[in-house]
Amino acid sequence: MAIQTFVVGPLQSNSYLVVDERSRQAAVIDPGMESESVLEAVRHEGLRVESVIITHGHFDHVFSSAAFKTETGAQVIIHPDDVPLLLEMPETARFFGFKAPPPPQPDRLVREGDVIKVGELALRVLETPGHTPGGISLCLDNAVFVGDTLFAGSVGRTDLRGGSPDALLRSIRTRLLTLPDWTVVYPGHGAATSIGAERRDNPFLQAPGS
Protein backbone atom coordinates (compact mmCIF):
# COMPACT_ATOMS: atom_id res chain seq x y z
CA MET A 1 0.00 0.00 0.00
CA ALA A 2 1.18 3.52 -0.80
CA ILE A 3 -0.43 6.83 0.14
CA GLN A 4 0.58 9.99 -1.71
CA THR A 5 -0.50 13.45 -0.59
CA PHE A 6 -0.94 16.38 -2.98
CA VAL A 7 -1.65 19.92 -1.78
CA VAL A 8 -3.65 21.52 -4.58
CA GLY A 9 -5.35 24.75 -5.54
CA PRO A 10 -5.57 28.20 -3.98
CA LEU A 11 -7.39 26.80 -0.95
CA GLN A 12 -4.55 24.34 -0.29
CA SER A 13 -6.78 21.27 -0.25
CA ASN A 14 -5.32 17.82 0.25
CA SER A 15 -5.91 15.29 -2.51
CA TYR A 16 -4.81 11.72 -1.85
CA LEU A 17 -3.74 8.88 -4.09
CA VAL A 18 -4.16 5.44 -2.50
CA VAL A 19 -2.32 2.72 -4.40
CA ASP A 20 -2.42 -1.06 -4.17
CA GLU A 21 1.18 -1.63 -5.20
CA ARG A 22 0.66 -5.22 -6.25
CA SER A 23 -2.14 -4.61 -8.75
CA ARG A 24 -1.25 -0.96 -9.53
CA GLN A 25 -4.88 -0.07 -8.96
CA ALA A 26 -5.56 3.23 -7.25
CA ALA A 27 -8.20 5.52 -5.81
CA VAL A 28 -8.16 9.31 -5.80
CA ILE A 29 -9.66 10.90 -2.69
CA ASP A 30 -10.95 14.48 -2.99
CA PRO A 31 -9.62 15.71 -6.35
CA GLY A 32 -9.52 19.44 -5.69
CA MET A 33 -8.65 22.43 -7.81
CA GLU A 34 -5.49 22.33 -9.92
CA SER A 35 -5.03 18.57 -9.49
CA GLU A 36 -2.82 18.14 -12.56
CA SER A 37 0.00 16.87 -10.35
CA VAL A 38 -2.18 13.95 -9.28
CA LEU A 39 -2.97 13.03 -12.88
CA GLU A 40 0.72 13.31 -13.77
CA ALA A 41 1.58 10.86 -10.98
CA VAL A 42 -1.10 8.45 -12.22
CA ARG A 43 0.31 8.55 -15.75
CA HIS A 44 3.96 8.42 -14.69
CA GLU A 45 3.44 5.44 -12.40
CA GLY A 46 1.14 3.57 -14.78
CA LEU A 47 -1.72 3.38 -12.30
CA ARG A 48 -5.31 2.35 -13.00
CA VAL A 49 -7.65 4.66 -11.12
CA GLU A 50 -10.79 2.69 -10.34
CA SER A 51 -12.46 5.14 -7.96
CA VAL A 52 -12.74 8.85 -7.30
CA ILE A 53 -13.94 9.08 -3.71
CA ILE A 54 -15.42 12.32 -2.36
CA THR A 55 -15.38 12.76 1.41
CA HIS A 56 -17.77 15.73 1.15
CA GLY A 57 -19.29 17.83 -1.58
CA HIS A 58 -17.63 21.22 -1.13
CA PHE A 59 -16.22 22.59 -4.37
CA ASP A 60 -12.57 22.64 -3.24
CA HIS A 61 -12.70 18.87 -2.79
CA VAL A 62 -14.71 17.88 -5.88
CA PHE A 63 -13.50 20.46 -8.41
CA SER A 64 -11.57 18.01 -10.63
CA SER A 65 -13.78 14.95 -10.18
CA ALA A 66 -15.24 15.19 -13.71
CA ALA A 67 -11.75 15.51 -15.21
CA PHE A 68 -10.58 12.39 -13.40
CA LYS A 69 -13.67 10.47 -14.47
CA THR A 70 -13.10 11.47 -18.10
CA GLU A 71 -9.37 10.78 -18.00
CA THR A 72 -9.42 7.45 -16.17
CA GLY A 73 -12.96 6.07 -16.46
CA ALA A 74 -13.11 5.81 -12.68
CA GLN A 75 -16.42 5.72 -10.87
CA VAL A 76 -17.29 8.74 -8.73
CA ILE A 77 -18.29 7.74 -5.21
CA ILE A 78 -20.07 9.94 -2.66
CA HIS A 79 -22.59 9.73 0.20
CA PRO A 80 -26.16 10.36 -1.02
CA ASP A 81 -26.70 13.25 1.38
CA ASP A 82 -23.90 15.23 -0.28
CA VAL A 83 -25.01 14.70 -3.88
CA PRO A 84 -26.82 18.09 -3.90
CA LEU A 85 -23.56 19.82 -2.89
CA LEU A 86 -21.71 18.02 -5.68
CA LEU A 87 -24.25 18.97 -8.31
CA GLU A 88 -24.40 22.64 -7.30
CA MET A 89 -20.62 22.92 -7.25
CA PRO A 90 -20.38 25.49 -10.12
CA GLU A 91 -22.78 27.87 -8.34
CA THR A 92 -20.98 27.48 -5.01
CA ALA A 93 -17.57 28.01 -6.60
CA ARG A 94 -18.87 31.13 -8.36
CA PHE A 95 -19.93 32.56 -5.00
CA PHE A 96 -16.30 32.26 -3.84
CA GLY A 97 -14.97 33.77 -7.06
CA PHE A 98 -14.00 30.62 -8.97
CA LYS A 99 -15.26 29.22 -12.26
CA ALA A 100 -15.85 25.49 -11.92
CA PRO A 101 -16.54 22.88 -14.60
CA PRO A 102 -19.84 20.95 -14.66
CA PRO A 103 -19.80 18.22 -12.00
CA PRO A 104 -20.10 14.53 -12.84
CA GLN A 105 -23.08 12.43 -11.94
CA PRO A 106 -22.06 10.06 -9.14
CA ASP A 107 -21.72 6.39 -10.08
CA ARG A 108 -21.96 4.89 -6.61
CA LEU A 109 -23.55 6.04 -3.36
CA VAL A 110 -22.08 4.74 -0.11
CA ARG A 111 -23.15 4.64 3.50
CA GLU A 112 -21.80 3.54 6.88
CA GLY A 113 -20.01 0.20 6.72
CA ASP A 114 -19.74 0.02 2.93
CA VAL A 115 -16.39 -1.10 1.53
CA ILE A 116 -14.60 0.40 -1.46
CA LYS A 117 -12.05 -1.99 -2.92
CA VAL A 118 -8.79 -0.74 -4.40
CA GLY A 119 -7.12 -3.85 -5.73
CA GLU A 120 -6.58 -5.93 -2.59
CA LEU A 121 -7.09 -2.93 -0.31
CA ALA A 122 -10.41 -2.18 1.37
CA LEU A 123 -11.52 1.30 2.38
CA ARG A 124 -14.29 1.13 4.98
CA VAL A 125 -16.81 3.98 4.96
CA LEU A 126 -17.59 5.81 8.19
CA GLU A 127 -20.46 8.30 8.17
CA THR A 128 -19.11 11.52 9.72
CA PRO A 129 -21.66 14.28 9.10
CA GLY A 130 -21.41 17.71 10.65
CA HIS A 131 -19.21 19.70 8.30
CA THR A 132 -21.67 18.64 5.61
CA PRO A 133 -24.77 16.41 5.86
CA GLY A 134 -23.17 13.54 3.96
CA GLY A 135 -19.55 13.76 5.04
CA ILE A 136 -17.70 10.45 5.18
CA SER A 137 -14.35 9.23 6.42
CA LEU A 138 -12.46 6.30 4.93
CA CYS A 139 -10.68 3.82 7.17
CA LEU A 140 -7.79 1.78 5.78
CA ASP A 141 -5.65 -0.35 8.11
CA ASN A 142 -3.91 2.18 10.41
CA ALA A 143 -5.04 5.25 8.44
CA VAL A 144 -8.24 7.27 8.15
CA PHE A 145 -9.07 9.94 5.57
CA VAL A 146 -11.39 12.41 7.28
CA GLY A 147 -12.07 15.21 4.80
CA ASP A 148 -12.86 18.40 6.71
CA THR A 149 -14.21 16.66 9.81
CA LEU A 150 -11.02 16.76 11.89
CA PHE A 151 -7.72 18.62 11.60
CA ALA A 152 -4.49 18.78 13.56
CA GLY A 153 -5.53 20.89 16.52
CA SER A 154 -8.92 21.83 15.10
CA VAL A 155 -12.22 20.57 13.69
CA GLY A 156 -14.26 21.35 10.59
CA ARG A 157 -16.30 24.51 10.31
CA THR A 158 -20.05 24.15 10.69
CA ASP A 159 -21.28 27.59 9.62
CA LEU A 160 -21.87 26.64 5.98
CA ARG A 161 -25.25 25.35 4.76
CA GLY A 162 -25.98 21.91 6.19
CA GLY A 163 -23.34 22.15 8.90
CA SER A 164 -24.06 21.13 12.48
CA PRO A 165 -21.65 21.52 15.42
CA ASP A 166 -23.50 18.87 17.43
CA ALA A 167 -23.37 16.38 14.57
CA LEU A 168 -19.70 17.13 13.94
CA LEU A 169 -18.61 16.48 17.51
CA ARG A 170 -20.81 13.38 17.65
CA SER A 171 -19.16 12.07 14.47
CA ILE A 172 -15.69 12.66 15.87
CA ARG A 173 -16.56 11.11 19.22
CA THR A 174 -18.42 8.03 17.95
CA ARG A 175 -16.63 7.32 14.66
CA LEU A 176 -13.09 8.69 14.85
CA LEU A 177 -12.07 8.66 18.51
CA THR A 178 -13.07 4.99 18.70
CA LEU A 179 -10.14 4.18 16.38
CA PRO A 180 -6.76 3.21 17.89
CA ASP A 181 -4.51 6.06 19.00
CA TRP A 182 -1.86 5.14 16.43
CA THR A 183 -4.27 5.63 13.53
CA VAL A 184 -2.86 8.25 11.14
CA VAL A 185 -5.38 10.97 10.31
CA TYR A 186 -5.25 12.39 6.77
CA PRO A 187 -7.33 15.61 6.75
CA GLY A 188 -8.72 17.69 3.91
CA HIS A 189 -6.34 20.56 4.70
CA GLY A 190 -3.09 20.79 6.62
CA ALA A 191 -0.71 18.25 8.04
CA ALA A 192 -1.47 14.67 8.96
CA THR A 193 -1.91 13.88 12.63
CA SER A 194 -3.02 10.90 14.73
CA ILE A 195 -6.11 9.94 16.65
CA GLY A 196 -4.07 9.81 19.87
CA ALA A 197 -2.65 13.31 19.38
CA GLU A 198 -6.09 14.79 18.72
CA ARG A 199 -7.67 12.91 21.61
CA ARG A 200 -5.00 14.30 23.91
CA ASP A 201 -4.31 17.81 22.60
CA ASN A 202 -7.10 19.06 20.33
CA PRO A 203 -8.71 21.97 22.26
CA PHE A 204 -12.05 21.48 20.50
CA LEU A 205 -12.31 17.98 21.95
CA GLN A 206 -11.52 18.86 25.55
CA ALA A 207 -14.85 20.47 26.51
CA PRO A 208 -17.29 18.39 28.60
CA GLY A 209 -19.35 16.11 26.41
CA SER A 210 -17.03 16.40 23.41
FIKOLKE-603040 format. One record per residue: residue number from 1; x, y, z negated of N, C-alpha, C in turn. Coordinates in steps of 0.02 Angstrom, whole numbers. Atoms other than C-alpha are relative to their C-alpha. Layout:
<dofis>
     i      n_x      n_y      n_z     ca_x     ca_y     ca_z      c_x      c_y      c_z
   NUM        X        Y        Z        X        Y        Z        X        Y        Z
...
</dofis>
This chain:
<dofis>
     i      n_x      n_y      n_z     ca_x     ca_y     ca_z      c_x      c_y      c_z
     1       42      -60        0        0        0        0       44       62        0
     2      -34      -64        0       59      176       40      -52       55       -3
     3       44      -58        6      -22      341       -7       41       61       20
     4      -34      -60      -22       29      499       85      -46       60      -13
     5       37      -61       16      -25      673       30       18       55       48
     6      -10      -56      -45      -47      819      149      -38       60      -28
     7       33      -62       22      -83      996       89      -15       41       62
     8       21      -27      -65     -183     1076      229      -43       62       -8
     9       46      -56       -7     -267     1238      277       12       57      -48
    10       -9      -59       42     -279     1410      199      -23       -9      -72
    11       23       13       68     -369     1340       47       41      -54      -35
    12      -47       47       31     -227     1217       14      -36      -63      -27
    13       36       61       18     -339     1064       12       46      -60        9
    14      -37       62       -6     -266      891      -13      -38      -48       45
    15       24       56      -40     -295      764      125       45      -59      -13
    16      -39       60       17     -240      586       92       -6      -52       56
    17       -3       56      -46     -187      444      204       16      -62      -41
    18       -9       63       37     -208      272      125       13      -55       51
    19      -23       47      -51     -116      136      220        9      -70      -30
    20      -16       70       14     -121      -53      208       60      -17       44
    21      -62        5      -39       59      -81      260        5      -66       39
    22       -4       63      -36       33     -261      312      -38        3       67
    23       41       -1      -61     -107     -231      438        8       65       40
    24       -7      -66      -30      -62      -48      476      -68       34        9
    25       64      -34        1     -244       -4      448        2       56      -53
    26       -3      -58       44     -278      162      362      -68       32       -8
    27       58      -43       11     -410      276      291       25       71      -13
    28      -13      -70       14     -408      465      290      -53       24      -50
    29       45      -27       50     -483      545      135        2       76        3
    30        9      -73       -1     -548      724      150       44       35       52
    31      -38      -35      -51     -481      786      317      -19       74        4
    32       16      -71        5     -476      972      285       21       40       60
    33      -19      -45      -54     -432     1122      391       73      -11       17
    34      -69        4      -23     -274     1116      496       32      -66      -20
    35      -24       67       18     -251      929      474       41      -34       55
    36      -40       28      -54     -141      907      628       57      -43      -26
    37      -56       39       27        0      844      518      -21      -71      -18
    38       25       67       16     -109      697      464       -5      -41       64
    39        5       35      -64     -148      651      644       68      -17       28
    40      -68       14      -24       36      665      688       29      -60      -36
    41      -25       58       38       79      543      549      -33      -64       23
    42       36       59      -25      -55      423      611       31      -24       66
    43      -28       19      -65       15      427      787       72      -25       -7
    44      -71       17        7      198      421      735        9      -69      -31
    45       -7       63       36      172      272      620      -40      -57       32
    46       39       51      -34       57      179      739      -55      -30      -42
    47       52       23       45      -86      169      615      -67       -3       35
    48       69        5      -24     -265      117      650      -46       27      -55
    49       44      -31       50     -382      233      556      -70      -29        9
    50       66       31       -2     -539      135      517      -54       43      -32
    51       49      -37       39     -623      257      398       24       71      -13
    52       -9      -68       25     -637      443      365      -48        7      -59
    53       41        2       61     -697      454      186       -3       71      -29
    54       11      -68       25     -771      616      118      -21       -5      -73
    55       18        2       71     -769      638      -71      -57       47      -16
    56       56      -46        8     -888      786      -57       -4       45       61
    57       14      -30      -64     -964      891       79       21       71       11
    58      -21      -69      -10     -881     1061       56       45        6       61
    59      -30       -6      -66     -811     1130      218       75      -10        0
    60      -72        6        1     -629     1132      162       23      -72       -8
    61      -17       71        6     -635      943      139      -28      -41       58
    62       30       37      -56     -736      894      294       15       32       67
    63       -9      -42      -60     -675     1023      421       22      -40       61
    64      -29       36      -57     -578      901      532      -29      -71        8
    65       27       68       -3     -689      748      509      -22      -19       71
    66       21       15      -68     -762      760      685       61      -14       45
    67      -60       10      -41     -588      776      761       31      -69      -13
    68      -27       66       15     -529      620      670      -43      -56       28
    69       45       50      -28     -683      524      723       10       -7       76
    70      -11        1      -72     -655      573      905       67      -30       17
    71      -68       22      -15     -469      539      900       11      -74      -14
    72      -16       67       24     -471      373      808      -57      -50        7
    73       58       45        0     -648      303      823      -20      -22      -69
    74       16       20       68     -656      291      634      -71       17      -18
    75       66      -16       25     -821      286      544        6       52      -56
    76        2      -52       52     -864      437      436      -45      -24      -56
    77       33       29       59     -915      387      260      -10       55      -51
    78       18      -52       48    -1004      497      133      -57      -25      -43
    79       58       16       41    -1129      486      -10      -62       34       31
    80       59      -30      -32    -1308      518       51      -19       68      -27
    81       20      -64       29    -1335      663      -69       42       58       24
    82      -41      -55      -26    -1195      762       14       -4        6       76
    83        9       -7      -72    -1251      735      194      -23       70       19
    84       20      -68      -19    -1341      904      195       59       49        0
    85      -59      -44        2    -1178      991      144       44      -12       61
    86      -40       15      -59    -1085      901      284      -31       32       62
    87       32      -23      -62    -1213      949      416       -5       76        4
    88        3      -73       -2    -1220     1132      365       69       32       -5
    89      -68      -23        7    -1031     1146      363       16       62       41
    90      -16      -62      -38    -1019     1275      506      -28       63      -32
    91       30      -58       31    -1139     1393      417       37       18      -65
    92      -36      -13       63    -1049     1374      250       68       29       14
    93      -66      -26      -17     -879     1401      330       -4       72       23
    94        8      -68      -25     -943     1557      418       -9       49      -57
    95       10      -43       58     -997     1628      250       67       19      -32
    96      -66      -12       29     -815     1613      192       49       29       52
    97      -41      -33      -50     -749     1689      353       37      -47       47
    98      -33       48      -43     -700     1531      448      -49      -25       53
    99       40       30      -53     -763     1461      613       14      -75        2
   100       -7       72        5     -793     1275      596      -31      -35       60
   101       30       38      -54     -827     1144      730      -64      -35      -23
   102       60       39       20     -992     1047      733       21      -61      -40
   103      -18       58       40     -990      911      600      -23      -65       33
   104       23       63      -27    -1005      727      642      -60      -26      -39
   105       50       38       37    -1154      622      597       36      -55      -40
   106      -33       54       38    -1103      503      457      -19      -69       28
   107       11       68      -24    -1086      320      504      -19      -48      -56
   108       14       44       56    -1098      245      331      -12       41      -62
   109       16      -32       63    -1178      302      168       17      -47      -57
   110      -22       43       55    -1104      237        5      -25       26      -66
   111       23      -15       68    -1158      232     -175       45      -36      -51
   112      -38       30       55    -1090      177     -344       10      -75       10
   113      -16       71       -4    -1001       10     -336       14      -26       70
   114      -16       22      -68     -987        1     -146       76       -4        9
   115      -71       10      -13     -820      -55      -77       15       18       73
   116      -23      -19      -67     -730       20       73       66      -36       12
   117      -61       39      -13     -602     -100      146       46       39       47
   118      -52      -27      -43     -440      -37      220       52      -56        9
   119      -40       61       -5     -356     -193      286      -16      -45      -59
   120       10       42       59     -329     -297      130      -13       41      -63
   121       13      -43       57     -354     -147       16      -75       11       -9
   122       70      -11       14     -520     -109      -68       -8       62      -43
   123       16      -61       36     -576       65     -119      -70       -7      -30
   124       65        6       34     -715       57     -249      -29       69      -12
   125       34      -65        5     -841      199     -248      -27       11      -70
   126       28      -22       63     -879      290     -410      -41       63       15
   127       41      -61       -7    -1023      415     -409       21       51      -53
   128      -23      -52       46     -955      576     -486      -30       68       20
   129       32      -64      -17    -1083      714     -455       16       53      -52
   130      -11      -57       45    -1070      886     -533       28       58       38
   131      -26      -52      -45     -960      985     -415      -47        7       60
   132       54        3      -49    -1084      932     -281      -47      -56      -20
   133       47       52       20    -1239      821     -293       24      -71       17
   134      -20       66      -22    -1159      677     -198       75      -11       -2
   135      -72       10        6     -977      688     -252       17      -72      -19
   136      -23       67       18     -885      523     -259       74        2      -14
   137      -71       13        9     -717      462     -321       13      -70       26
   138      -19       63      -31     -623      315     -247       56      -32      -40
   139      -47       34       45     -534      191     -359       36      -55       39
   140      -42       48      -35     -389       89     -289       57      -20      -45
   141      -53       25       45     -282      -17     -406       11       50      -56
   142      -16      -47       54     -195      109     -520       -5       73       22
   143        9      -67      -27     -252      262     -422      -74       16        7
   144       69      -22      -12     -412      364     -408        2       67       36
   145        6      -61      -40     -453      497     -278      -65       34      -22
   146       56      -28       36     -569      620     -364      -31       62       34
   147       27      -61      -31     -604      761     -240       10       60      -45
   148       -4      -59       44     -643      920     -336      -35      -11      -66
   149       30       14       65     -710      833     -490       47       17      -57
   150      -49       -7       53     -551      838     -594       66       23       29
   151      -65      -25      -20     -386      931     -580       49       -6      -58
   152      -50       -3       54     -224      939     -678      -15       62      -42
   153       13      -55       46     -276     1045     -826      -65       37       12
   154       62      -35      -15     -446     1091     -755      -52      -49       26
   155       54       39      -29     -611     1029     -684      -30       39       57
   156       30      -33      -57     -713     1068     -530      -49       55      -18
   157       48      -54       11     -815     1226     -515      -71      -26       10
   158       70       22       -4    -1003     1208     -535      -47       56       17
   159       42      -58      -14    -1064     1380     -481      -24        3       73
   160       25        2      -68    -1093     1332     -299      -66      -40        2
   161       65       32       -5    -1262     1268     -238        5      -76      -11
   162        0       71       16    -1299     1096     -310       47      -20      -55
   163      -46       16       54    -1167     1108     -445      -36       -4      -67
   164       29        7       67    -1203     1057     -624       56      -14      -50
   165      -52       13       49    -1083     1076     -771      -13      -62      -43
   166       16       59       41    -1175      944     -872       15      -64       39
   167      -12       60      -41    -1169      819     -729       75      -10       11
   168      -72        6      -11     -985      857     -697       35      -32      -60
   169      -33       27       59     -930      824     -875      -23      -72      -14
   170       24       69        8    -1040      669     -883       35      -47       49
   171      -36       41      -49     -958      604     -723       71      -14      -24
   172      -69        9       23     -784      633     -793        2      -47      -60
   173        0       39       61     -828      556     -961      -17      -74       13
   174       25       68       -8     -921      402     -897       31      -39       58
   175      -29       34      -58     -831      366     -733       76        3        2
   176      -73       -8       -7     -654      434     -742       38      -15      -65
   177      -36       12       63     -604      433     -926       -6      -71      -25
   178        2       72       16     -653      249     -935       55      -39       35
   179      -55       33      -35     -507      209     -819       62       -1      -45
   180      -61        3       42     -338      160     -895       40       65        4
   181      -37      -62        4     -226      303     -950       53        7       55
   182      -53       -3      -50      -93      257     -822      -27       10       71
   183       29      -10      -67     -214      281     -676       22       68       27
   184      -21      -62      -32     -143      412     -557      -61       34       31
   185       57      -39      -24     -269      549     -516       23       42       60
   186      -15      -38      -60     -262      619     -339      -58       49       13
   187       55      -48       -5     -366      780     -338       -5       32       69
   188       11      -33      -63     -436      884     -196       43       61       11
   189      -47      -56       -3     -317     1028     -235       51      -10      -55
   190      -51        0       53     -154     1040     -331       35      -67       -8
   191      -44       58       11      -35      912     -402      -39      -59      -28
   192       27       61       30      -73      733     -448       12        2      -75
   193       -6        4       72      -96      694     -631      -17      -72      -21
   194       20       67       22     -151      545     -736      -60        6      -46
   195       57        0       45     -305      497     -833       22       14      -71
   196      -24      -11       68     -203      491     -993       17       72      -14
   197      -20      -69        9     -132      665     -969      -62       45       -6
   198       60      -42        2     -304      739     -936      -42      -14      -62
   199       36       17       61     -384      646    -1080       32       36      -60
   200      -36      -28       57     -250      715    -1196        4       76        3
   201      -20      -70       -4     -215      890    -1130      -49       47       36
   202       44      -43      -40     -355      953    -1016      -46       40      -47
   203       40      -40       49     -435     1099    -1113      -75       -6       12
   204       72        5      -15     -603     1074    -1025      -30      -64      -27
   205       25       64       25     -615      899    -1097        9       -7      -76
   206      -12        3       72     -576      943    -1278      -59       23      -42
   207       58      -25       37     -743     1023    -1325      -42      -58      -24
   208       45       53       25     -865      920    -1430      -49      -23       54
   209       48       28      -47     -968      805    -1321       28       -7       71
   210      -28        6      -67     -852      820    -1171       45      -61        6
</dofis>
